[in-house]
């Protein structure tokens, strides 16, 4: 059985405005610091294209995912949010307030570390023997 992680998202005004159940998204026209404050207050992760928010790490603020890589449709946004949830579930990620991520649309995902370094979370580059054994096991 594959691990699942369900993240409640707040989609800021820089992205297609979508209110979906899967992934769990709520749209806001707010941007920047206003969107970050709204996400923190609502207990949601902020998804945005505003790279300036990568510098605004707050110890008690909402986690932020910054999307890059060009125009984004609602379907592309949903696909990439599901990918973030999948990656974080498979690396055993525990959400920490103020954490920052960069997602290159349909390509790569990075976690920004406290010392400022970016760590790539590239699951397709790390084969898992346990995952292969789980798929081959009889039901």
C-alpha positions in Angstrom: 0.0 0.0 0.0 1.4 3.4 -1.0 1.7 6.0 1.7 -0.6 9.0 1.4 -0.3 12.5 2.7 -3.2 15.0 2.4 -2.2 18.6 2.6 -4.8 21.4 2.9 -3.7 24.0 0.3 -4.4 27.7 0.0 -3.9 28.8 -3.7 -3.0 32.5 -3.9 -4.1 35.0 -6.6 -1.0 34.3 -8.8 -2.4 30.9 -9.8 -5.6 29.5 -11.3 -8.3 29.9 -8.6 -9.6 26.5 -7.7 -11.6 25.1 -4.9 -11.3 21.3 -5.2 -11.7 18.4 -2.8 -8.8 16.4 -4.2 -6.4 17.9 -3.8 -7.8 19.9 -0.9 -7.5 23.4 -2.3 -9.1 26.7 -1.3 -8.6 29.8 -3.4 -7.8 33.3 -2.3 -7.3 36.5 -4.4 -4.6 37.5 -1.8 -1.0 37.5 -2.7 2.4 37.9 -1.0 2.4 38.5 2.8 -1.4 38.7 2.9 -1.7 35.2 1.4 0.9 33.9 3.7 -1.0 35.3 6.7 -4.3 33.9 5.4 -2.7 30.4 5.0 -1.2 30.6 8.5 -4.5 31.6 10.0 -6.4 28.8 8.1 -3.9 26.1 8.9 -3.1 25.5 5.3 0.0 25.4 3.1 0.4 28.3 0.7 1.0 27.6 -3.0 2.2 30.5 -5.0 4.4 31.7 -7.9 5.8 34.5 -5.7 9.5 33.6 -5.2 9.9 36.5 -2.7 8.1 34.4 -0.2 11.1 32.0 -0.1 12.9 34.7 1.9 10.0 35.3 4.3 10.5 32.1 6.4 8.6 32.6 9.7 9.2 30.1 12.5 5.4 29.9 13.1 4.2 30.6 9.5 2.6 28.3 7.0 4.7 26.1 4.8 5.1 27.6 1.3 5.4 25.9 -2.1 6.6 28.1 -4.9 5.8 26.9 -8.4 8.0 27.9 -11.3 8.3 26.9 -14.9 5.8 28.9 -16.8 2.0 29.3 -17.1 -0.1 27.0 -15.1 -3.6 25.6 -15.7 -5.9 24.3 -12.9 -5.2 20.7 -14.0 -1.5 21.3 -14.0 -1.7 22.9 -10.6 -3.7 19.9 -9.2 -1.2 17.4 -10.8 1.8 19.2 -9.2 0.1 19.5 -5.8 -0.6 15.7 -5.9 3.1 15.2 -6.8 4.2 17.3 -3.8 2.0 15.2 -1.5 3.3 12.0 -3.0 7.0 13.0 -2.7 6.6 14.2 0.9 4.7 11.0 1.9 7.5 8.9 0.5 10.4 10.7 2.2 8.6 10.5 5.5 8.3 14.3 5.7 6.9 15.8 8.9 5.5 19.3 8.2 7.3 22.1 10.0 6.0 25.6 10.2 7.9 28.0 8.0 9.2 25.3 5.7 9.8 26.3 2.0 9.7 24.2 -1.2 10.3 25.0 -4.9 8.5 23.0 -7.5 9.6 23.2 -11.1 6.3 22.4 -12.8 6.2 18.7 -13.9 10.0 18.4 -13.4 11.6 18.7 -10.0 10.9 19.5 -6.3 13.3 21.0 -3.8 13.1 21.5 -0.1 14.9 24.6 1.2 17.0 23.7 4.2 17.5 26.1 7.2 21.1 26.9 6.1 19.8 28.1 2.7 20.8 25.0 0.7 18.2 23.3 -1.6 17.7 19.6 -1.4 16.2 17.9 -4.4 13.4 15.4 -3.6 13.6 13.3 -6.8 12.0 10.0 -6.1 12.3 8.6 -9.6 16.1 8.8 -9.1 16.1 6.7 -6.0 14.9 3.2 -6.7 13.2 1.5 -3.7 13.6 -2.3 -3.3 10.9 -2.2 -0.6 8.5 -0.6 -3.1 9.2 -3.2 -5.7 8.8 -6.1 -3.2 5.5 -4.6 -2.0 4.1 -4.5 -5.6 5.2 -8.1 -6.2 3.8 -9.4 -3.0 0.5 -11.5 -3.2 -2.6 -9.7 -2.0 
